[in-house]
Amino acid sequence: MSKPLSHLSLIAALTLATAGTALAHEDYSEAGALHWLQHAQQSGSQPSARQLAPFGHAVDGAAERVITLDDNSQYVNVTRLETVEFDIGGKRFAWKFDTFGTPSFPLAKIAPRGVKVDGIQVYVSENMDLMGS
């Protein structure tokens, strides 16, 4: 193999290797949230419990809206980063849907003990204000 050709081969190989590693961590899928959590858990500084909470977190204070659910309720629609107060049979709790990549989950995952929410599914839509124009 001639010297110029071997140099070109080496340059091409290094270019491809560099380009491949530069793009290796792009992950725009819904599973990307789980990928982010793995990195957060492996980082030197520990993430807060809120950062690791895939469904958001409980809040005290004012909610943007109140959703009343009853025995006939099957689902609830919320928006990511929205704060909602749930009223279920007179029992109330507020939740901020600080989620990333979690499109739906059972309400039972976040409801306090003693609050009957069996079979109610939460659907989280993306916050269009955060998406940009």
N, CA, C and O atoms as a printed pandas DataFrame, in Angstrom:
     atom_number atom_name residue_name chain_id  residue_number  x_coord  y_coord  z_coord
0              1         N          MET        A               1    0.854   -1.182    0.000
1              2        CA          MET        A               1    0.000    0.000    0.000
2              3         C          MET        A               1    0.896    1.240    0.000
3              4         O          MET        A               1    1.849    1.314    0.775
4              5         N          SER        A               2    0.607    2.174   -0.831
5              6        CA          SER        A               2    1.447    3.364   -0.922
6              7         C          SER        A               2    1.222    4.263    0.286
7              8         O          SER        A               2    0.184    4.202    0.945
8              9         N          LYS        A               3    2.214    5.095    0.557
9             10        CA          LYS        A               3    2.174    5.967    1.719
10            11         C          LYS        A               3    0.987    6.936    1.689
11            12         O          LYS        A               3    0.298    7.041    2.704
12            13         N          PRO        A               4    0.701    7.655    0.586
13            14        CA          PRO        A               4   -0.443    8.576    0.550
14            15         C          PRO        A               4   -1.772    7.844    0.764
15            16         O          PRO        A               4   -2.662    8.357    1.442
16            17         N          LEU        A               5   -1.904    6.658    0.191
17            18        CA          LEU        A               5   -3.146    5.912    0.355
18            19         C          LEU        A               5   -3.335    5.466    1.797
19            20         O          LEU        A               5   -4.457    5.488    2.303
20            21         N          SER        A               6   -2.283    5.068    2.457
21            22        CA          SER        A               6   -2.396    4.655    3.859
22            23         C          SER        A               6   -2.748    5.845    4.743
23            24         O          SER        A               6   -3.513    5.707    5.697
24            25         N          HIS        A               7   -2.186    7.024    4.427
25            26        CA          HIS        A               7   -2.548    8.230    5.189
26            27         C          HIS        A               7   -4.024    8.568    5.010
27            28         O          HIS        A               7   -4.712    8.904    5.975
28            29         N          LEU        A               8   -4.502    8.479    3.783
29            30        CA          LEU        A               8   -5.915    8.756    3.526
30            31         C          LEU        A               8   -6.816    7.764    4.254
31            32         O          LEU        A               8   -7.860    8.141    4.786
32            33         N          SER        A               9   -6.415    6.509    4.277
33            34        CA          SER        A               9   -7.194    5.477    4.986
34            35         C          SER        A               9   -7.244    5.782    6.470
35            36         O          SER        A               9   -8.299    5.662    7.094
36            37         N          LEU        A              10   -6.116    6.174    7.043
37            38        CA          LEU        A              10   -6.048    6.501    8.463
38            39         C          LEU        A              10   -6.919    7.720    8.777
39            40         O          LEU        A              10   -7.642    7.723    9.773
40            41         N          ILE        A              11   -6.855    8.737    7.947
41            42        CA          ILE        A              11   -7.671    9.943    8.152
42            43         C          ILE        A              11   -9.157    9.598    8.046
43            44         O          ILE        A              11   -9.959   10.067    8.855
44            45         N          ALA        A              12   -9.525    8.794    7.071
45            46        CA          ALA        A              12  -10.926    8.398    6.916
46            47         C          ALA        A              12  -11.391    7.608    8.127
47            48         O          ALA        A              12  -12.501    7.835    8.609
48            49         N          ALA        A              13  -10.585    6.695    8.630
49            50        CA          ALA        A              13  -10.961    5.885    9.788
50            51         C          ALA        A              13  -11.132    6.756   11.023
51            52         O          ALA        A              13  -12.090    6.576   11.775
52            53         N          LEU        A              14  -10.219    7.699   11.245
53            54        CA          LEU        A              14  -10.332    8.595   12.400
54            55         C          LEU        A              14  -11.557    9.497   12.287
55            56         O          LEU        A              14  -12.236    9.754   13.281
56            57         N          THR        A              15  -11.835    9.972   11.092
57            58        CA          THR        A              15  -13.012   10.824   10.885
58            59         C          THR        A              15  -14.292   10.066   11.194
59            60         O          THR        A              15  -15.175   10.589   11.873
60            61         N          LEU        A              16  -14.398    8.856   10.710
61            62        CA          LEU        A              16  -15.585    8.048   10.981
62            63         C          LEU        A              16  -15.720    7.719   12.459
63            64         O          LEU        A              16  -16.823    7.758   13.004
64            65         N          ALA        A              17  -14.623    7.398   13.107
65            66        CA          ALA        A              17  -14.659    7.080   14.533
66            67         C          ALA        A              17  -15.100    8.284   15.343
67            68         O          ALA        A              17  -15.905    8.151   16.265
68            69         N          THR        A              18  -14.581    9.458   15.010
69            70        CA          THR        A              18  -14.957   10.681   15.707
70            71         C          THR        A              18  -16.419   11.019   15.470
71            72         O          THR        A              18  -17.126   11.357   16.419
72            73         N          ALA        A              19  -16.883   10.939   14.258
73            74        CA          ALA        A              19  -18.285   11.237   13.944
74            75         C          ALA        A              19  -19.204   10.252   14.637
75            76         O          ALA        A              19  -20.260   10.640   15.137
76            77         N          GLY        A              20  -18.830    9.014   14.676
77            78        CA          GLY        A              20  -19.668    7.993   15.324
78            79         C          GLY        A              20  -19.815    8.232   16.804
79            80         O          GLY        A              20  -20.911    8.072   17.339
80            81         N          THR        A              21  -18.745    8.611   17.490
81            82        CA          THR        A              21  -18.843    8.859   18.929
82            83         C          THR        A              21  -19.553   10.163   19.218
83            84         O          THR        A              21  -20.198   10.285   20.260
84            85         N          ALA        A              22  -19.458   11.136   18.338
85            86        CA          ALA        A              22  -20.148   12.405   18.558
86            87         C          ALA        A              22  -21.659   12.220   18.522
87            88         O          ALA        A              22  -22.384   12.927   19.223
88            89         N          LEU        A              23  -22.137   11.293   17.726
89            90        CA          LEU        A              23  -23.576   11.079   17.595
90            91         C          LEU        A              23  -24.095    9.947   18.472
91            92         O          LEU        A              23  -25.300    9.695   18.499
92            93         N          ALA        A              24  -23.234    9.281   19.168
93            94        CA          ALA        A              24  -23.622    8.074   19.895
94            95         C          ALA        A              24  -24.636    8.321   20.993
95            96         O          ALA        A              24  -25.406    7.415   21.313
96            97         N          HIS        A              25  -24.673    9.513   21.591
97            98        CA          HIS        A              25  -25.564    9.731   22.717
98            99         C          HIS        A              25  -26.845   10.460   22.381
99           100         O          HIS        A              25  -27.618   10.776   23.286
100          101         N          GLU        A              26  -27.096   10.736   21.130
101          102        CA          GLU        A              26  -28.362   11.355   20.779
102          103         C          GLU        A              26  -29.459   10.322   20.903
103          104         O          GLU        A              26  -29.408    9.273   20.261
104          105         N          ASP        A              27  -30.459   10.618   21.733
105          106        CA          ASP        A              27  -31.551    9.680   21.962
106          107         C          ASP        A              27  -32.820   10.494   22.160
107          108         O          ASP        A              27  -33.037   11.073   23.224
108          109         N          TYR        A              28  -33.648   10.534   21.137
109          110        CA          TYR        A              28  -34.863   11.332   21.186
110          111         C          TYR        A              28  -36.106   10.489   21.396
111          112         O          TYR        A              28  -37.220   10.984   21.221
112          113         N          SER        A              29  -35.946    9.252   21.760
113          114        CA          SER        A              29  -37.088    8.370   21.948
114          115         C          SER        A              29  -37.690    8.576   23.334
115          116         O          SER        A              29  -37.097    9.236   24.187
116          117         N          GLU        A              30  -38.870    8.008   23.547
117          118        CA          GLU        A              30  -39.485    8.065   24.868
118          119         C          GLU        A              30  -38.625    7.328   25.882
119          120         O          GLU        A              30  -38.607    7.687   27.059
120          121         N          ALA        A              31  -37.923    6.318   25.441
121          122        CA          ALA        A              31  -37.021    5.590   26.328
122          123         C          ALA        A              31  -35.812    6.444   26.682
123          124         O          ALA        A              31  -35.045    6.090   27.577
124          125         N          GLY        A              32  -35.634    7.557   25.992
125          126        CA          GLY        A              32  -34.524    8.451   26.284
126          127         C          GLY        A              32  -34.536    8.933   27.722
127          128         O          GLY        A              32  -33.480    9.208   28.293
128          129         N          ALA        A              33  -35.718    9.037   28.314
129          130        CA          ALA        A              33  -35.810    9.445   29.717
130          131         C          ALA        A              33  -35.117    8.418   30.603
131          132         O          ALA        A              33  -34.400    8.779   31.536
132          133         N          LEU        A              34  -35.330    7.158   30.315
133          134        CA          LEU        A              34  -34.673    6.117   31.098
134          135         C          LEU        A              34  -33.166    6.169   30.879
135          136         O          LEU        A              34  -32.392    5.935   31.806
136          137         N          HIS        A              35  -32.754    6.474   29.659
137          138        CA          HIS        A              35  -31.337    6.614   29.355
138          139         C          HIS        A              35  -30.753    7.766   30.169
139          140         O          HIS        A              35  -29.654    7.648   30.711
140          141         N          TRP        A              36  -31.477    8.873   30.257
141          142        CA          TRP        A              36  -31.027   10.016   31.042
142          143         C          TRP        A              36  -30.926    9.634   32.504
143          144         O          TRP        A              36  -29.968   10.017   33.175
144          145         N          LEU        A              37  -31.899    8.883   33.014
145          146        CA          LEU        A              37  -31.867    8.477   34.414
146          147         C          LEU        A              37  -30.639    7.626   34.714
147          148         O          LEU        A              37  -30.037    7.764   35.780
148          149         N          GLN        A              38  -30.266    6.760   33.798
149          150        CA          GLN        A              38  -29.069    5.948   34.004
150          151         C          GLN        A              38  -27.843    6.837   34.152
151          152         O          GLN        A              38  -27.002    6.601   35.020
152          153         N          HIS        A              39  -27.738    7.859   33.308
153          154        CA          HIS        A              39  -26.601    8.761   33.418
154          155         C          HIS        A              39  -26.654    9.566   34.707
155          156         O          HIS        A              39  -25.623    9.781   35.344
156          157         N          ALA        A              40  -27.826   10.009   35.095
157          158        CA          ALA        A              40  -27.963   10.783   36.323
158          159         C          ALA        A              40  -27.563    9.940   37.533
159          160         O          ALA        A              40  -26.921   10.438   38.457
160          161         N          GLN        A              41  -27.942    8.671   37.523
161          162        CA          GLN        A              41  -27.598    7.792   38.630
162          163         C          GLN        A              41  -26.106    7.502   38.675
163          164         O          GLN        A              41  -25.565    7.242   39.749
164          165         N          GLN        A              42  -25.434    7.540   37.536
165          166        CA          GLN        A              42  -24.012    7.246   37.480
166          167         C          GLN        A              42  -23.146    8.479   37.684
167          168         O          GLN        A              42  -21.931    8.354   37.838
168          169         N          SER        A              43  -23.731    9.649   37.687
169          170        CA          SER        A              43  -22.943   10.871   37.793
170          171         C          SER        A              43  -22.335   10.995   39.191
171          172         O          SER        A              43  -22.791   10.351   40.136
172          173         N          GLY        A              44  -21.311   11.825   39.307
173          174        CA          GLY        A              44  -20.624   12.013   40.579
174          175         C          GLY        A              44  -21.515   12.633   41.632
175          176         O          GLY        A              44  -21.487   12.201   42.785
176          177         N          SER        A              45  -22.305   13.631   41.275
177          178        CA          SER        A              45  -23.225   14.229   42.237
178          179         C          SER        A              45  -24.569   13.521   42.116
179          180         O          SER        A              45  -25.056   13.268   41.014
180          181         N          GLN        A              46  -25.140   13.216   43.226
181          182        CA          GLN        A              46  -26.393   12.480   43.233
182          183         C          GLN        A              46  -27.557   13.388   42.857
183          184         O          GLN        A              46  -27.672   14.489   43.395
184          185         N          PRO        A              47  -28.432   12.946   41.937
185          186        CA          PRO        A              47  -29.610   13.731   41.587
186          187         C          PRO        A              47  -30.605   13.715   42.742
187          188         O          PRO        A              47  -30.598   12.809   43.575
188          189         N          SER        A              48  -31.443   14.716   42.774
189          190        CA          SER        A              48  -32.455   14.784   43.835
190          191         C          SER        A              48  -33.542   13.750   43.570
191          192         O          SER        A              48  -33.654   13.213   42.468
192          193         N          ALA        A              49  -34.328   13.485   44.586
193          194        CA          ALA        A              49  -35.437   12.545   44.447
194          195         C          ALA        A              49  -36.413   13.031   43.383
195          196         O          ALA        A              49  -36.991   12.225   42.654
196          197         N          ARG        A              50  -36.600   14.343   43.292
197          198        CA          ARG        A              50  -37.502   14.896   42.272
198          199         C          ARG        A              50  -36.976   14.634   40.864
199          200         O          ARG        A              50  -37.759   14.354   39.956
200          201         N          GLN        A              51  -35.658   14.722   40.671
201          202        CA          GLN        A              51  -35.084   14.473   39.351
202          203         C          GLN        A              51  -35.247   13.012   38.942
203          204         O          GLN        A              51  -35.346   12.705   37.754
204          205         N          LEU        A              52  -35.275   12.125   39.911
205          206        CA          LEU        A              52  -35.405   10.699   39.619
206          207         C          LEU        A              52  -36.851   10.227   39.568
207          208         O          LEU        A              52  -37.103    9.075   39.217
208          209         N          ALA        A              53  -37.805   11.084   39.909
209          210        CA          ALA        A              53  -39.219   10.705   39.941
210          211         C          ALA        A              53  -39.794   10.740   38.530
211          212         O          ALA        A              53  -39.978   11.827   37.982
212          213         N          PRO        A              54  -40.082    9.594   37.924
213          214        CA          PRO        A              54  -40.544    9.589   36.539
214          215         C          PRO        A              54  -41.964   10.107   36.348
215          216         O          PRO        A              54  -42.365   10.389   35.219
216          217         N          PHE        A              55  -42.737   10.240   37.434
217          218        CA          PHE        A              55  -44.134   10.670   37.320
218          219         C          PHE        A              55  -44.345   12.091   37.822
219          220         O          PHE        A              55  -45.471   12.587   37.782
220          221         N          GLY        A              56  -43.302   12.757   38.293
221          222        CA          GLY        A              56  -43.445   14.080   38.872
222          223         C          GLY        A              56  -43.377   13.992   40.381
223          224         O          GLY        A              56  -42.780   13.063   40.925
224          225         N          HIS        A              57  -43.996   14.969   41.076
225          226        CA          HIS        A              57  -43.903   14.977   42.531
226          227         C          HIS        A              57  -45.097   15.695   43.155
227          228         O          HIS        A              57  -45.748   16.532   42.529
228          229         N          ALA        A              58  -45.359   15.335   44.412
229          230        CA          ALA        A              58  -46.435   15.962   45.175
230          231         C          ALA        A              58  -46.047   17.405   45.486
231          232         O          ALA        A              58  -44.867   17.715   45.651
232          233         N          VAL        A              59  -47.034   18.272   45.566
233          234        CA          VAL        A              59  -46.787   19.676   45.890
234          235         C          VAL        A              59  -47.784   20.150   46.930
235          236         O          VAL        A              59  -48.885   19.615   47.060
236          237         N          ASP        A              60  -47.367   21.164   47.663
237          238        CA          ASP        A              60  -48.263   21.883   48.562
238          239         C          ASP        A              60  -48.470   23.244   47.927
239          240         O          ASP        A              60  -47.522   23.860   47.441
240          241         N          GLY        A              61  -49.676   23.704   47.931
241          242        CA          GLY        A              61  -49.908   25.024   47.366
242          243         C          GLY        A              61  -50.899   24.990   46.225
243          244         O          GLY        A              61  -51.600   24.004   45.994
244          245         N          ALA        A              62  -50.927   26.111   45.519
245          246        CA          ALA        A              62  -51.923   26.316   44.476
246          247         C          ALA        A              62  -51.667   25.446   43.249
247          248         O          ALA        A              62  -50.532   25.255   42.811
248          249         N          ALA        A              63  -52.755   24.936   42.725
249          250        CA          ALA        A              63  -52.705   24.159   41.488
250          251         C          ALA        A              63  -53.295   24.997   40.362
251          252         O          ALA        A              63  -54.052   25.937   40.601
252          253         N          GLU        A              64  -52.937   24.642   39.134
253          254        CA          GLU        A              64  -53.468   25.351   37.979
254          255         C          GLU        A              64  -54.930   25.008   37.731
255          256         O          GLU        A              64  -55.688   25.817   37.196
256          257         N          ARG        A              65  -55.316   23.801   38.127
257          258        CA          ARG        A              65  -56.716   23.405   37.996
258          259         C          ARG        A              65  -57.016   22.248   38.943
259          260         O          ARG        A              65  -56.111   21.579   39.442
260          261         N          VAL        A              66  -58.301   22.030   39.177
261          262        CA          VAL        A              66  -58.764   20.928   40.026
262          263         C          VAL        A              66  -59.495   19.934   39.139
263          264         O          VAL        A              66  -60.341   20.316   38.331
264          265         N          ILE        A              67  -59.167   18.666   39.293
265          266        CA          ILE        A              67  -59.834   17.602   38.545
266          267         C          ILE        A              67  -60.566   16.729   39.545
267          268         O          ILE        A              67  -59.957   16.167   40.455
268          269         N          THR        A              68  -61.881   16.618   39.375
269          270        CA          THR        A              68  -62.689   15.774   40.238
270          271         C          THR        A              68  -62.929   14.446   39.539
271          272         O          THR        A              68  -63.410   14.406   38.407
272          273         N          LEU        A              69  -62.592   13.364   40.220
273          274        CA          LEU        A              69  -62.759   12.023   39.671
274          275         C          LEU        A              69  -63.727   11.234   40.539
275          276         O          LEU        A              69  -63.816   11.457   41.746
276          277         N          ASP        A              70  -64.454   10.308   39.913
277          278        CA          ASP        A              70  -65.384    9.462   40.654
278          279         C          ASP        A              70  -65.205    8.004   40.231
279          280         O          ASP        A              70  -64.268    7.680   39.502
280          281         N          ASP        A              71  -66.089    7.137   40.682
281          282        CA          ASP        A              71  -65.984    5.705   40.383
282          283         C          ASP        A              71  -66.076    5.399   38.888
283          284         O          ASP        A              71  -65.610    4.348   38.448
284          285         N          ASN        A              72  -66.665    6.297   38.105
285          286        CA          ASN        A              72  -66.806    6.076   36.664
286          287         C          ASN        A              72  -65.620    6.606   35.853
287          288         O          ASN        A              72  -65.555    6.388   34.643
288          289         N          SER        A              73  -64.694    7.293   36.499
289          290        CA          SER        A              73  -63.551    7.875   35.789
290          291         C          SER        A              73  -62.614    6.772   35.318
291          292         O          SER        A              73  -62.311    5.830   36.050
292          293         N          GLN        A              74  -62.163    6.916   34.074
293          294        CA          GLN        A              74  -61.255    5.927   33.494
294          295         C          GLN        A              74  -59.896    6.511   33.153
295          296         O          GLN        A              74  -58.905    5.783   33.099
296          297         N          TYR        A              75  -59.838    7.813   32.924
297          298        CA          TYR        A              75  -58.576    8.447   32.556
298          299         C          TYR        A              75  -58.616    9.925   32.900
299          300         O          TYR        A              75  -59.675   10.497   33.160
300          301         N          VAL        A              76  -57.429   10.529   32.893
301          302        CA          VAL        A              76  -57.296   11.965   33.088
302          303         C          VAL        A              76  -56.180   12.439   32.153
303          304         O          VAL        A              76  -55.149   11.782   32.015
304          305         N          ASN        A              77  -56.404   13.584   31.516
305          306        CA          ASN        A              77  -55.411   14.184   30.620
306          307         C          ASN        A              77  -54.750   15.359   31.326
307          308         O          ASN        A              77  -55.428   16.242   31.850
308          309         N          VAL        A              78  -53.425   15.361   31.338
309          310        CA          VAL        A              78  -52.659   16.450   31.927
310          311         C          VAL        A              78  -51.560   16.845   30.941
311          312         O          VAL        A              78  -51.328   16.168   29.939
312          313         N          THR        A              79  -50.893   17.953   31.249
313          314        CA          THR        A              79  -49.792   18.445   30.431
314          315         C          THR        A              79  -48.518   18.425   31.263
315          316         O          THR        A              79  -48.537   18.723   32.457
316          317         N          ARG        A              80  -47.421   18.073   30.622
317          318        CA          ARG        A              80  -46.149   18.038   31.345
318          319         C          ARG        A              80  -45.869   19.395   31.966
319          320         O          ARG        A              80  -46.059   20.429   31.325
320          321         N          LEU        A              81  -45.419   19.391   33.206
321          322        CA          LEU        A              81  -45.123   20.542   34.061
322          323         C          LEU        A              81  -46.370   21.229   34.603
323          324         O          LEU        A              81  -46.258   22.267   35.255
324          325         N          GLU        A              82  -47.532   20.688   34.355
325          326        CA          GLU        A              82  -48.766   21.226   34.915
326          327         C          GLU        A              82  -48.902   20.754   36.362
327          328         O          GLU        A              82  -48.507   19.639   36.705
328          329         N          THR        A              83  -49.473   21.631   37.212
329          330        CA          THR        A              83  -49.768   21.270   38.589
330          331         C          THR        A              83  -51.279   21.128   38.713
331          332         O          THR        A              83  -52.032   22.055   38.416
332          333         N          VAL        A              84  -51.707   19.947   39.159
333          334        CA          VAL        A              84  -53.126   19.615   39.229
334          335         C          VAL        A              84  -53.470   19.182   40.642
335          336         O          VAL        A              84  -52.701   18.478   41.297
336          337         N          GLU        A              85  -54.636   19.612   41.103
337          338        CA          GLU        A              85  -55.164   19.107   42.369
338          339         C          GLU        A              85  -56.265   18.117   42.029
339          340         O          GLU        A              85  -57.190   18.436   41.282
340          341         N          PHE        A              86  -56.163   16.921   42.577
341          342        CA          PHE        A              86  -57.170   15.888   42.364
342          343         C          PHE        A              86  -58.114   15.865   43.544
343          344         O          PHE        A              86  -57.689   15.944   44.697
344          345         N          ASP        A              87  -59.412   15.756   43.249
345          346        CA          ASP        A              87  -60.445   15.568   44.266
346          347         C          ASP        A              87  -61.113   14.238   43.956
347          348         O          ASP        A              87  -61.838   14.104   42.970
348          349         N          ILE        A              88  -60.858   13.266   44.808
349          350        CA          ILE        A              88  -61.383   11.917   44.590
350          351         C          ILE        A              88  -62.152   11.514   45.836
351          352         O          ILE        A              88  -61.561   11.169   46.859
352          353         N          GLY        A              89  -63.478   11.560   45.741
353          354        CA          GLY        A              89  -64.313   11.201   46.890
354          355         C          GLY        A              89  -64.057   12.084   48.095
355          356         O          GLY        A              89  -64.130   11.615   49.231
356          357         N          GLY        A              90  -63.757   13.362   47.866
357          358        CA          GLY        A              90  -63.506   14.291   48.964
358          359         C          GLY        A              90  -62.066   14.281   49.462
359          360         O          GLY        A              90  -61.688   15.138   50.261
360          361         N          LYS        A              91  -61.267   13.343   49.014
361          362        CA          LYS        A              91  -59.842   13.318   49.375
362          363         C          LYS        A              91  -59.079   14.059   48.290
363          364         O          LYS        A              91  -59.271   13.816   47.098
364          365         N          ARG        A              92  -58.206   14.970   48.723
365          366        CA          ARG        A              92  -57.506   15.827   47.759
366          367         C          ARG        A              92  -55.996   15.683   47.883
367          368         O          ARG        A              92  -55.451   15.504   48.972
368          369         N          PHE        A              93  -55.338   15.766   46.728
369          370        CA          PHE        A              93  -53.883   15.855   46.700
370          371         C          PHE        A              93  -53.476   16.582   45.433
371          372         O          PHE        A              93  -54.151   16.507   44.407
372          373         N          ALA        A              94  -52.351   17.289   45.526
373          374        CA          ALA        A              94  -51.854   18.063   44.385
374          375         C          ALA        A              94  -50.585   17.418   43.855
375          376         O          ALA        A              94  -49.783   16.871   44.611
376          377         N          TRP        A              95  -50.419   17.493   42.536
377          378        CA          TRP        A              95  -49.292   16.843   41.867
378          379         C          TRP        A              95  -48.769   17.714   40.743
379          380         O          TRP        A              95  -49.542   18.278   39.968
380          381         N          LYS        A              96  -47.453   17.820   40.659
381          382        CA          LYS        A              96  -46.820   18.506   39.521
382          383         C          LYS        A              96  -46.278   17.428   38.595
383          384         O          LYS        A              96  -45.465   16.600   39.006
384          385         N          PHE        A              97  -46.725   17.439   37.360
385          386        CA          PHE        A              97  -46.345   16.434   36.375
386          387         C          PHE        A              97  -45.033   16.831   35.710
387          388         O          PHE        A              97  -44.978   17.125   34.516
388          389         N          ASP        A              98  -43.979   16.829   36.525
389          390        CA          ASP        A              98  -42.627   17.137   36.071
390          391         C          ASP        A              98  -42.030   15.849   35.514
391          392         O          ASP        A              98  -41.133   15.247   36.106
392          393         N          THR        A              99  -42.547   15.451   34.375
393          394        CA          THR        A              99  -42.182   14.172   33.771
394          395         C          THR        A              99  -41.348   14.417   32.531
395          396         O          THR        A              99  -41.362   15.511   31.967
396          397         N          PHE        A             100  -40.637   13.417   32.118
397          398        CA          PHE        A             100  -39.878   13.500   30.872
398          399         C          PHE        A             100  -39.924   12.131   30.224
399          400         O          PHE        A             100  -39.332   11.178   30.729
400          401         N          GLY        A             101  -40.625   12.032   29.110
401          402        CA          GLY        A             101  -40.692   10.757   28.413
402          403         C          GLY        A             101  -41.638    9.752   29.023
403          404         O          GLY        A             101  -41.561    8.564   28.709
404          405         N          THR        A             102  -42.535   10.201   29.891
405          406        CA          THR        A             102  -43.514    9.295   30.491
406          407         C          THR        A             102  -44.883    9.679   29.942
407          408         O          THR        A             102  -45.530   10.567   30.499
408          409         N          PRO        A             103  -45.347    9.040   28.868
409          410        CA          PRO        A             103  -46.594    9.455   28.227
410          411         C          PRO        A             103  -47.853    9.029   28.967
411          412         O          PRO        A             103  -48.881    9.697   28.852
412          413         N          SER        A             104  -47.802    7.940   29.721
413          414        CA          SER        A             104  -48.985    7.516   30.474
414          415         C          SER        A             104  -48.558    6.579   31.591
415          416         O          SER        A             104  -47.520    5.920   31.518
416          417         N          PHE        A             105  -49.391    6.538   32.632
417          418        CA          PHE        A             105  -49.153    5.648   33.763
418          419         C          PHE        A             105  -50.429    5.574   34.603
419          420         O          PHE        A             105  -51.286    6.451   34.491
420          421         N          PRO        A             106  -50.570    4.546   35.441
421          422        CA          PRO        A             106  -51.745    4.444   36.303
422          423         C          PRO        A             106  -51.707    5.517   37.396
423          424         O          PRO        A             106  -50.660    5.755   37.997
424          425         N          LEU        A             107  -52.831    6.152   37.648
425          426        CA          LEU        A             107  -52.924    7.166   38.702
426          427         C          LEU        A             107  -52.552    6.577   40.057
427          428         O          LEU        A             107  -52.089    7.295   40.943
428          429         N          ALA        A             108  -52.751    5.285   40.218
429          430        CA          ALA        A             108  -52.412    4.616   41.477
430          431         C          ALA        A             108  -50.928    4.753   41.821
431          432         O          ALA        A             108  -50.559    4.621   42.988
432          433         N          LYS        A             109  -50.070    5.014   40.832
433          434        CA          LYS        A             109  -48.632    5.175   41.078
434          435         C          LYS        A             109  -48.335    6.426   41.897
435          436         O          LYS        A             109  -47.299    6.490   42.559
436          437         N          ILE        A             110  -49.228    7.431   41.866
437          438        CA          ILE        A             110  -48.944    8.685   42.561
438          439         C          ILE        A             110  -49.955    9.016   43.657
439          440         O          ILE        A             110  -49.696    9.890   44.485
440          441         N          ALA        A             111  -51.088    8.343   43.678
441          442        CA          ALA        A             111  -52.135    8.662   44.657
442          443         C          ALA        A             111  -51.695    8.251   46.063
443          444         O          ALA        A             111  -51.049    7.218   46.242
444          445         N          PRO        A             112  -52.050    9.071   47.060
445          446        CA          PRO        A             112  -51.738    8.698   48.443
446          447         C          PRO        A             112  -52.504    7.436   48.854
447          448         O          PRO        A             112  -53.538    7.101   48.275
448          449         N          ARG        A             113  -51.982    6.762   49.848
449          450        CA          ARG        A             113  -52.670    5.572   50.365
450          451         C          ARG        A             113  -54.079    5.928   50.809
451          452         O          ARG        A             113  -54.325    7.000   51.363
452          453         N          GLY        A             114  -54.984    5.017   50.555
453          454        CA          GLY        A             114  -56.365    5.209   50.965
454          455         C          GLY        A             114  -57.225    5.927   49.947
455          456         O          GLY        A             114  -58.437    6.036   50.135
456          457         N          VAL        A             115  -56.627    6.420   48.868
457          458        CA          VAL        A             115  -57.384    7.095   47.811
458          459         C          VAL        A             115  -57.628    6.078   46.700
459          460         O          VAL        A             115  -56.688    5.568   46.089
460          461         N          LYS        A             116  -58.908    5.792   46.449
461          462        CA          LYS        A             116  -59.276    4.760   45.477
462          463         C          LYS        A             116  -59.206    5.315   44.054
463          464         O          LYS        A             116  -60.002    6.167   43.657
464          465         N          VAL        A             117  -58.230    4.805   43.299
465          466        CA          VAL        A             117  -58.039    5.260   41.922
466          467         C          VAL        A             117  -57.819    4.083   40.975
467          468         O          VAL        A             117  -57.269    4.263   39.888
468          469         N          ASP        A             118  -58.232    2.909   41.360
469          470        CA          ASP        A             118  -58.012    1.721   40.535
470          471         C          ASP        A             118  -58.574    1.903   39.133
471          472         O          ASP        A             118  -59.713    2.334   38.954
472          473         N          GLY        A             119  -57.756    1.568   38.148
473          474        CA          GLY        A             119  -58.200    1.594   36.758
474          475         C          GLY        A             119  -58.159    2.950   36.087
475          476         O          GLY        A             119  -58.514    3.053   34.913
476          477         N          ILE        A             120  -57.740    3.998   36.787
477          478        CA          ILE        A             120  -57.668    5.329   36.176
478          479         C          ILE        A             120  -56.265    5.526   35.616
479          480         O          ILE        A             120  -55.271    5.364   36.323
480          481         N          GLN        A             121  -56.200    5.876   34.341
481          482        CA          GLN        A             121  -54.928    6.067   33.650
482          483         C          GLN        A             121  -54.666    7.561   33.472
483          484         O          GLN        A             121  -55.584    8.321   33.163
484          485         N          VAL        A             122  -53.419    7.981   33.666
485          486        CA          VAL        A             122  -53.008    9.363   33.438
486          487         C          VAL        A             122  -52.323    9.427   32.079
487          488         O          VAL        A             122  -51.417    8.643   31.796
488          489         N          TYR        A             123  -52.760   10.364   31.239
489          490        CA          TYR        A             123  -52.128   10.602   29.939
490          491         C          TYR        A             123  -51.473   11.976   29.976
491          492         O          TYR        A             123  -52.143   12.991   30.168
492          493         N          VAL        A             124  -50.163   11.997   29.793
493          494        CA          VAL        A             124  -49.388   13.237   29.872
494          495         C          VAL        A             124  -49.045   13.698   28.463
495          496         O          VAL        A             124  -48.333   13.011   27.731
496          497         N          SER        A             125  -49.560   14.871   28.089
497          498        CA          SER        A             125  -49.213   15.428   26.774
498          499         C          SER        A             125  -48.034   16.380   26.944
499          500         O          SER        A             125  -47.783   16.890   28.036
500          501         N          GLU        A             126  -47.329   16.607   25.866
501          502        CA          GLU        A             126  -46.162   17.486   25.904
502          503         C          GLU        A             126  -46.632   18.929   26.063
503          504         O          GLU        A             126  -47.673   19.310   25.526
504          505         N          ASN        A             127  -45.878   19.715   26.786
505          506        CA          ASN        A             127  -46.167   21.121   27.001
506          507         C          ASN        A             127  -45.679   21.895   25.774
507          508         O          ASN        A             127  -44.473   22.053   25.582
508          509         N          MET        A             128  -46.597   22.371   24.955
509          510        CA          MET        A             128  -46.240   23.046   23.707
510          511         C          MET        A             128  -45.530   24.368   23.949
511          512         O          MET        A             128  -44.802   24.839   23.075
512          513         N          ASP        A             129  -45.723   24.982   25.121
513          514        CA          ASP        A             129  -45.010   26.230   25.436
514          515         C          ASP        A             129  -43.511   25.983   25.528
515          516         O          ASP        A             129  -42.711   26.885   25.277
516          517         N          LEU        A             130  -43.126   24.749   25.891
517          518        CA          LEU        A             130  -41.702   24.415   26.015
518          519         C          LEU        A             130  -41.099   23.948   24.701
519          520         O          LEU        A             130  -39.877   23.882   24.563
520          521         N          MET        A             131  -41.953   23.622   23.735
521          522        CA          MET        A             131  -41.483   23.073   22.475
522          523         C          MET        A             131  -40.882   24.143   21.564
523          524         O          MET        A             131  -40.087   23.819   20.681
524          525         N          GLY        A             132  -41.238   25.381   21.758
525          526        CA          GLY        A             132  -40.745   26.451   20.896
526          527         C          GLY        A             132  -41.544   26.512   19.611
527          528         O          GLY        A             132  -42.361   25.636   19.326
528          529         N          SER        A             133  -41.305   27.521   18.868
529          530        CA          SER        A             133  -42.047   27.699   17.617
530          531         C          SER        A             133  -41.236   27.265   16.442
531          532         O          SER        A             133  -41.703   27.344   15.306
